[in-house]
Amino acid sequence: MQEKKLPSIILSADKAEIELTEEANLTATAVYSVGGNSLLEPENITYTSSDESIATVTQNGVVTAIKEGTVIISAAGYHTEKTAK
């Protein structure tokens, strides 16, 4: 049996606009090189914000707007990373 490799991660949104103090939920899906995909469990993904003074993100993918601005949210796991703006 061929081992599945993870060449990419797809986020549930590539871009989102949220109002101050609103939240948006991101999910990450694995796309395998030998076909198929599956939702990744939060414990297998690390979410980060490029500027936590603008928006924060929890390890469950919940993004909260703190102030106006643009921020990049990244999801990384299995040596692969995807970003949303």
MDAnalysis code that builds the backbone (N, CA, C; Angstrom):
import MDAnalysis as mda
import numpy as np

u = mda.Universe.empty(255, n_residues=85, atom_resindex=np.repeat(np.arange(85), 3), trajectory=True)
u.add_TopologyAttr("name", ["N", "CA", "C"] * 85)
u.add_TopologyAttr("resid", np.arange(1, 86))
u.add_TopologyAttr("resname", ["MET", "GLN", "GLU", "LYS", "LYS", "LEU", "PRO", "SER", "ILE", "ILE", "LEU", "SER", "ALA", "ASP", "LYS", "ALA", "GLU", "ILE", "GLU", "LEU", "THR", "GLU", "GLU", "ALA", "ASN", "LEU", "THR", "ALA", "THR", "ALA", "VAL", "TYR", "SER", "VAL", "GLY", "GLY", "ASN", "SER", "LEU", "LEU", "GLU", "PRO", "GLU", "ASN", "ILE", "THR", "TYR", "THR", "SER", "SER", "ASP", "GLU", "SER", "ILE", "ALA", "THR", "VAL", "THR", "GLN", "ASN", "GLY", "VAL", "VAL", "THR", "ALA", "ILE", "LYS", "GLU", "GLY", "THR", "VAL", "ILE", "ILE", "SER", "ALA", "ALA", "GLY", "TYR", "HIS", "THR", "GLU", "LYS", "THR", "ALA", "LYS"])
u.atoms.positions = np.array([
    [0.838, -1.179, 0.000],
    [0.000, 0.000, 0.000],
    [0.884, 1.244, 0.000],
    [0.549, 2.197, -0.861],
    [1.315, 3.432, -0.954],
    [0.941, 4.363, 0.188],
    [1.953, 4.937, 0.848],
    [1.720, 5.856, 1.961],
    [1.195, 7.184, 1.431],
    [0.168, 7.728, 2.098],
    [-0.359, 9.033, 1.703],
    [0.588, 10.120, 2.169],
    [0.896, 11.045, 1.278],
    [1.729, 12.192, 1.602],
    [0.872, 13.442, 1.517],
    [1.244, 14.456, 2.278],
    [0.445, 15.674, 2.368],
    [1.136, 16.827, 1.647],
    [0.830, 17.033, 0.348],
    [1.464, 18.131, -0.366],
    [0.800, 19.480, -0.120],
    [-0.456, 19.489, 0.364],
    [-1.101, 20.787, 0.570],
    [-2.207, 20.729, 1.617],
    [-2.512, 21.908, 2.118],
    [-3.611, 22.116, 3.057],
    [-4.529, 23.150, 2.429],
    [-5.823, 22.923, 2.514],
    [-6.818, 23.885, 2.037],
    [-7.520, 24.462, 3.258],
    [-7.596, 25.796, 3.343],
    [-8.353, 26.441, 4.411],
    [-9.788, 26.671, 3.947],
    [-10.711, 26.702, 4.891],
    [-12.124, 26.888, 4.548],
    [-12.402, 28.265, 3.949],
    [-11.466, 29.220, 4.118],
    [-11.601, 30.552, 3.503],
    [-10.214, 31.053, 3.121],
    [-10.086, 31.587, 1.900],
    [-8.827, 32.212, 1.490],
    [-8.797, 33.672, 1.917],
    [-9.994, 34.255, 2.073],
    [-10.114, 35.662, 2.441],
    [-11.420, 35.835, 3.208],
    [-11.383, 36.643, 4.263],
    [-12.597, 36.916, 5.028],
    [-12.544, 38.328, 5.580],
    [-13.693, 38.949, 5.657],
    [-13.815, 40.250, 6.294],
    [-14.744, 40.074, 7.476],
    [-14.267, 40.474, 8.655],
    [-15.101, 40.395, 9.845],
    [-15.075, 41.738, 10.566],
    [-16.172, 42.053, 11.228],
    [-16.289, 43.302, 11.981],
    [-15.530, 43.172, 13.299],
    [-15.243, 44.310, 13.916],
    [-14.554, 44.316, 15.196],
    [-15.286, 43.445, 16.204],
    [-14.552, 42.676, 16.926],
    [-14.989, 41.717, 17.954],
    [-15.785, 40.535, 17.393],
    [-15.997, 40.473, 16.084],
    [-16.650, 39.306, 15.487],
    [-15.644, 38.171, 15.359],
    [-16.179, 36.970, 15.156],
    [-15.332, 35.792, 14.983],
    [-15.630, 35.111, 13.661],
    [-14.627, 34.434, 13.137],
    [-14.770, 33.589, 11.963],
    [-14.088, 32.266, 12.287],
    [-14.657, 31.180, 11.811],
    [-14.088, 29.867, 12.065],
    [-13.397, 29.337, 10.816],
    [-12.140, 28.949, 10.956],
    [-11.389, 28.334, 9.867],
    [-11.243, 26.841, 10.139],
    [-11.315, 26.069, 9.079],
    [-10.981, 24.651, 9.177],
    [-9.922, 24.353, 8.126],
    [-9.101, 23.377, 8.398],
    [-8.040, 22.990, 7.472],
    [-8.315, 21.577, 6.967],
    [-8.164, 21.402, 5.663],
    [-8.368, 20.103, 5.037],
    [-7.073, 19.669, 4.379],
    [-6.699, 18.429, 4.613],
    [-5.491, 17.865, 4.006],
    [-5.820, 17.370, 2.608],
    [-4.923, 17.608, 1.663],
    [-5.045, 17.077, 0.308],
    [-3.836, 16.171, 0.090],
    [-4.091, 14.917, -0.202],
    [-3.022, 13.925, -0.318],
    [-2.566, 13.755, -1.768],
    [-1.286, 13.467, -1.948],
    [-0.717, 13.328, -3.286],
    [-1.236, 12.097, -4.019],
    [-1.719, 11.103, -3.300],
    [-2.233, 9.894, -3.940],
    [-3.761, 9.904, -4.007],
    [-4.333, 11.079, -3.856],
    [-5.775, 11.235, -3.964],
    [-6.463, 11.293, -2.617],
    [-7.581, 11.962, -2.604],
    [-8.386, 12.073, -1.399],
    [-8.025, 13.280, -0.553],
    [-8.905, 13.588, 0.363],
    [-8.656, 14.656, 1.322],
    [-9.413, 14.344, 2.598],
    [-9.033, 14.999, 3.688],
    [-9.721, 14.799, 4.953],
    [-9.539, 16.023, 5.835],
    [-10.561, 16.299, 6.646],
    [-10.506, 17.403, 7.587],
    [-9.439, 17.097, 8.622],
    [-8.577, 18.070, 8.896],
    [-7.514, 17.883, 9.885],
    [-8.014, 18.276, 11.264],
    [-7.699, 17.477, 12.246],
    [-8.057, 17.782, 13.626],
    [-7.212, 18.960, 14.111],
    [-7.791, 19.855, 14.916],
    [-7.047, 21.038, 15.395],
    [-5.724, 20.708, 16.076],
    [-5.636, 19.576, 16.757],
    [-4.377, 19.239, 17.434],
    [-3.250, 18.920, 16.453],
    [-3.582, 18.734, 15.176],
    [-2.568, 18.458, 14.151],
    [-2.187, 19.694, 13.345],
    [-2.789, 20.831, 13.668],
    [-2.566, 22.076, 12.931],
    [-2.155, 23.166, 13.917],
    [-1.249, 24.032, 13.486],
    [-0.877, 25.204, 14.269],
    [-1.340, 26.431, 13.504],
    [-2.264, 27.193, 14.087],
    [-2.748, 28.426, 13.492],
    [-1.968, 29.596, 14.082],
    [-1.600, 30.568, 13.238],
    [-0.907, 31.766, 13.708],
    [-1.456, 33.004, 12.996],
    [-1.339, 34.145, 13.669],
    [-1.728, 35.439, 13.118],
    [-0.462, 36.242, 12.859],
    [-0.415, 36.945, 11.734],
    [0.762, 37.765, 11.432],
    [0.823, 39.015, 12.303],
    [-0.311, 39.409, 12.896],
    [-0.336, 40.588, 13.777],
    [-1.481, 40.420, 14.773],
    [-1.158, 39.962, 15.964],
    [-2.198, 39.710, 16.971],
    [-2.821, 40.978, 17.537],
    [-2.273, 42.164, 17.202],
    [-2.934, 43.399, 17.617],
    [-4.127, 43.697, 16.692],
    [-4.187, 43.041, 15.529],
    [-5.293, 43.215, 14.581],
    [-6.293, 42.071, 14.700],
    [-5.810, 40.851, 14.738],
    [-6.685, 39.682, 14.862],
    [-5.926, 38.547, 15.533],
    [-6.640, 37.825, 16.369],
    [-6.056, 36.656, 17.020],
    [-6.684, 35.399, 16.435],
    [-6.023, 34.284, 16.615],
    [-6.567, 33.001, 16.174],
    [-6.243, 31.952, 17.238],
    [-7.235, 31.154, 17.571],
    [-7.030, 30.094, 18.551],
    [-6.503, 28.849, 17.852],
    [-6.082, 27.889, 18.624],
    [-5.602, 26.630, 18.047],
    [-6.745, 25.795, 17.473],
    [-7.993, 26.260, 17.656],
    [-9.144, 25.612, 17.029],
    [-9.562, 26.331, 15.750],
    [-8.791, 27.361, 15.337],
    [-9.072, 28.078, 14.098],
    [-10.104, 29.182, 14.219],
    [-10.392, 29.651, 15.438],
    [-11.351, 30.742, 15.627],
    [-10.591, 32.070, 15.563],
    [-10.941, 32.892, 14.565],
    [-10.295, 34.186, 14.347],
    [-11.179, 35.272, 14.936],
    [-10.579, 36.170, 15.750],
    [-11.312, 37.285, 16.349],
    [-10.661, 38.596, 15.928],
    [-11.472, 39.521, 15.376],
    [-10.975, 40.842, 14.982],
    [-10.799, 41.698, 16.227],
    [-9.625, 42.328, 16.357],
    [-9.316, 43.197, 17.489],
    [-9.435, 44.667, 17.084],
    [-8.894, 45.007, 15.912],
    [-8.996, 46.362, 15.377],
    [-8.940, 46.275, 13.859],
    [-9.231, 47.389, 13.188],
    [-9.218, 47.411, 11.723],
    [-7.820, 47.157, 11.195],
    [-7.752, 46.474, 10.074],
    [-6.475, 46.213, 9.430],
    [-6.504, 44.898, 8.675],
    [-5.380, 44.576, 8.099],
    [-5.228, 43.339, 7.342],
    [-4.248, 42.439, 8.073],
    [-4.591, 41.189, 8.164],
    [-3.740, 40.227, 8.844],
    [-3.733, 38.931, 8.042],
    [-2.659, 38.208, 8.131],
    [-2.571, 36.909, 7.475],
    [-2.640, 35.833, 8.549],
    [-3.585, 34.921, 8.374],
    [-3.725, 33.777, 9.275],
    [-3.120, 32.578, 8.554],
    [-2.230, 31.886, 9.236],
    [-1.571, 30.716, 8.647],
    [-1.980, 29.459, 9.390],
    [-2.096, 28.387, 8.646],
    [-2.337, 27.062, 9.216],
    [-1.206, 26.175, 8.736],
    [-0.521, 25.549, 9.665],
    [0.615, 24.707, 9.303],
    [0.494, 23.355, 10.000],
    [0.940, 22.335, 9.298],
    [0.950, 20.987, 9.856],
    [1.533, 20.034, 8.854],
    [2.138, 19.001, 9.334],
    [2.715, 17.983, 8.448],
    [3.677, 18.606, 7.427],
    [4.459, 19.590, 7.847],
    [5.458, 20.259, 7.012],
    [4.839, 20.998, 5.829],
    [3.574, 21.441, 5.979],
    [2.871, 22.156, 4.932],
    [2.196, 23.372, 5.562],
    [2.094, 24.483, 4.805],
    [1.461, 25.687, 5.336],
    [0.530, 26.307, 4.300],
    [-0.573, 26.907, 4.777],
    [-1.531, 27.617, 3.933],
    [-1.904, 28.904, 4.647],
    [-2.150, 29.992, 3.898],
    [-2.494, 31.265, 4.509],
    [-3.838, 31.773, 4.010],
    [-4.477, 32.608, 4.832],
    [-5.716, 33.301, 4.471],
    [-5.541, 34.747, 4.888],
    [-6.137, 35.659, 4.145],
    [-5.978, 37.093, 4.419],
    [-7.305, 37.671, 4.844],
])
